[in-house]
Amino acid sequence: LLAKATGRPVKVLWSREEEFARDAVRPLSFSRFRAALDRAGQPTALGNWLGDRIFASYDDIVDRCCDAWNRLIDQPWKIMSLGLRPWAYRL
């Protein structure tokens, strides 16, 4: 309601206690959103990729992260293209 009244985005922060008290516990997941805006800044497209892999253990998470890192460093052009994007330099 506050965002609607002010016409501006509102950031809501919950404490760790509030988060766990009000939400169901779920396994770790990853979601990537992409959106397109028209010249007036209105959304024209929205995409969502949800990776909902459930890991068997902490070691499994570490192994998967290492695999992903090794695949990334085998493709230096991807690292260079990420470094050339304007958002990579925002503080």
Buried (B, 14 or more C-beta within 10 A) or exposed (E): EEEEEEEEEEEEEEEEEEEEEEEEEEEEEEEEEEEEEEEEEEEEEEEEEEEEEEEEEEEEEEEEEEEEEEEEEEEEEEEEEEEEEEEEEEE
